[in-house]
Amino acid sequence: FWMEEQGFPLLHWLPVKGTDNVTIEKFFRLYPEAVVKPVVGQGGWGIEALSWSQFKSWKKKRGSDESYL
């Protein structure tokens, strides 16, 4: 990414879609609280800060919609 090449600090991210739960859990071990946001932004709608336990119930609530980071 251009911003990384320029030395701007960026948040670590990973897509929910196509990423297995073990990898997501490891991410939460590194970063105990994470922000989930829709891939296509809606002006702040749908953005939440979650812990691993909150994420597991959030993912069940979301169902098949995995278009989140």
MODELLER restraints for C-alpha pairs under 7 A, 6 or more apart:
rsr = mdl.restraints
at = mdl.atoms
rsr.add(forms.Gaussian(group=physical.xy_distance, feature=features.Distance(at['CA:13:A'], at['CA:69:A']), mean=6.55, stdev=0.5))
rsr.add(forms.Gaussian(group=physical.xy_distance, feature=features.Distance(at['CA:14:A'], at['CA:69:A']), mean=5.71, stdev=0.5))
rsr.add(forms.Gaussian(group=physical.xy_distance, feature=features.Distance(at['CA:15:A'], at['CA:68:A']), mean=6.14, stdev=0.5))
rsr.add(forms.Gaussian(group=physical.xy_distance, feature=features.Distance(at['CA:15:A'], at['CA:69:A']), mean=4.41, stdev=0.5))
rsr.add(forms.Gaussian(group=physical.xy_distance, feature=features.Distance(at['CA:16:A'], at['CA:66:A']), mean=5.70, stdev=0.5))
rsr.add(forms.Gaussian(group=physical.xy_distance, feature=features.Distance(at['CA:16:A'], at['CA:67:A']), mean=6.83, stdev=0.5))
rsr.add(forms.Gaussian(group=physical.xy_distance, feature=features.Distance(at['CA:16:A'], at['CA:68:A']), mean=5.49, stdev=0.5))
rsr.add(forms.Gaussian(group=physical.xy_distance, feature=features.Distance(at['CA:16:A'], at['CA:69:A']), mean=5.59, stdev=0.5))
rsr.add(forms.Gaussian(group=physical.xy_distance, feature=features.Distance(at['CA:17:A'], at['CA:66:A']), mean=4.83, stdev=0.5))
rsr.add(forms.Gaussian(group=physical.xy_distance, feature=features.Distance(at['CA:17:A'], at['CA:67:A']), mean=6.04, stdev=0.5))
rsr.add(forms.Gaussian(group=physical.xy_distance, feature=features.Distance(at['CA:17:A'], at['CA:68:A']), mean=6.95, stdev=0.5))
rsr.add(forms.Gaussian(group=physical.xy_distance, feature=features.Distance(at['CA:25:A'], at['CA:52:A']), mean=6.74, stdev=0.5))
rsr.add(forms.Gaussian(group=physical.xy_distance, feature=features.Distance(at['CA:28:A'], at['CA:52:A']), mean=5.82, stdev=0.5))
rsr.add(forms.Gaussian(group=physical.xy_distance, feature=features.Distance(at['CA:32:A'], at['CA:51:A']), mean=5.86, stdev=0.5))
rsr.add(forms.Gaussian(group=physical.xy_distance, feature=features.Distance(at['CA:32:A'], at['CA:52:A']), mean=6.98, stdev=0.5))
rsr.add(forms.Gaussian(group=physical.xy_distance, feature=features.Distance(at['CA:33:A'], at['CA:49:A']), mean=6.52, stdev=0.5))
rsr.add(forms.Gaussian(group=physical.xy_distance, feature=features.Distance(at['CA:33:A'], at['CA:50:A']), mean=5.47, stdev=0.5))
rsr.add(forms.Gaussian(group=physical.xy_distance, feature=features.Distance(at['CA:33:A'], at['CA:51:A']), mean=4.62, stdev=0.5))
rsr.add(forms.Gaussian(group=physical.xy_distance, feature=features.Distance(at['CA:34:A'], at['CA:49:A']), mean=5.47, stdev=0.5))
rsr.add(forms.Gaussian(group=physical.xy_distance, feature=features.Distance(at['CA:34:A'], at['CA:50:A']), mean=5.44, stdev=0.5))
rsr.add(forms.Gaussian(group=physical.xy_distance, feature=features.Distance(at['CA:34:A'], at['CA:51:A']), mean=6.43, stdev=0.5))
rsr.add(forms.Gaussian(group=physical.xy_distance, feature=features.Distance(at['CA:35:A'], at['CA:47:A']), mean=6.84, stdev=0.5))
rsr.add(forms.Gaussian(group=physical.xy_distance, feature=features.Distance(at['CA:35:A'], at['CA:48:A']), mean=5.54, stdev=0.5))
rsr.add(forms.Gaussian(group=physical.xy_distance, feature=features.Distance(at['CA:35:A'], at['CA:49:A']), mean=4.28, stdev=0.5))
rsr.add(forms.Gaussian(group=physical.xy_distance, feature=features.Distance(at['CA:35:A'], at['CA:50:A']), mean=6.22, stdev=0.5))
rsr.add(forms.Gaussian(group=physical.xy_distance, feature=features.Distance(at['CA:36:A'], at['CA:47:A']), mean=5.63, stdev=0.5))
rsr.add(forms.Gaussian(group=physical.xy_distance, feature=features.Distance(at['CA:36:A'], at['CA:48:A']), mean=5.39, stdev=0.5))
rsr.add(forms.Gaussian(group=physical.xy_distance, feature=features.Distance(at['CA:36:A'], at['CA:49:A']), mean=6.34, stdev=0.5))
rsr.add(forms.Gaussian(group=physical.xy_distance, feature=features.Distance(at['CA:36:A'], at['CA:68:A']), mean=6.40, stdev=0.5))
rsr.add(forms.Gaussian(group=physical.xy_distance, feature=features.Distance(at['CA:36:A'], at['CA:69:A']), mean=5.52, stdev=0.5))
rsr.add(forms.Gaussian(group=physical.xy_distance, feature=features.Distance(at['CA:37:A'], at['CA:46:A']), mean=6.02, stdev=0.5))
rsr.add(forms.Gaussian(group=physical.xy_distance, feature=features.Distance(at['CA:37:A'], at['CA:47:A']), mean=4.43, stdev=0.5))
rsr.add(forms.Gaussian(group=physical.xy_distance, feature=features.Distance(at['CA:37:A'], at['CA:48:A']), mean=6.69, stdev=0.5))
rsr.add(forms.Gaussian(group=physical.xy_distance, feature=features.Distance(at['CA:37:A'], at['CA:68:A']), mean=5.40, stdev=0.5))
rsr.add(forms.Gaussian(group=physical.xy_distance, feature=features.Distance(at['CA:37:A'], at['CA:69:A']), mean=5.44, stdev=0.5))
rsr.add(forms.Gaussian(group=physical.xy_distance, feature=features.Distance(at['CA:38:A'], at['CA:46:A']), mean=6.39, stdev=0.5))
rsr.add(forms.Gaussian(group=physical.xy_distance, feature=features.Distance(at['CA:38:A'], at['CA:47:A']), mean=6.94, stdev=0.5))
rsr.add(forms.Gaussian(group=physical.xy_distance, feature=features.Distance(at['CA:38:A'], at['CA:67:A']), mean=5.99, stdev=0.5))
rsr.add(forms.Gaussian(group=physical.xy_distance, feature=features.Distance(at['CA:38:A'], at['CA:68:A']), mean=4.29, stdev=0.5))
rsr.add(forms.Gaussian(group=physical.xy_distance, feature=features.Distance(at['CA:38:A'], at['CA:69:A']), mean=6.26, stdev=0.5))
rsr.add(forms.Gaussian(group=physical.xy_distance, feature=features.Distance(at['CA:39:A'], at['CA:67:A']), mean=5.66, stdev=0.5))
rsr.add(forms.Gaussian(group=physical.xy_distance, feature=features.Distance(at['CA:39:A'], at['CA:68:A']), mean=4.98, stdev=0.5))
rsr.add(forms.Gaussian(group=physical.xy_distance, feature=features.Distance(at['CA:39:A'], at['CA:69:A']), mean=5.97, stdev=0.5))
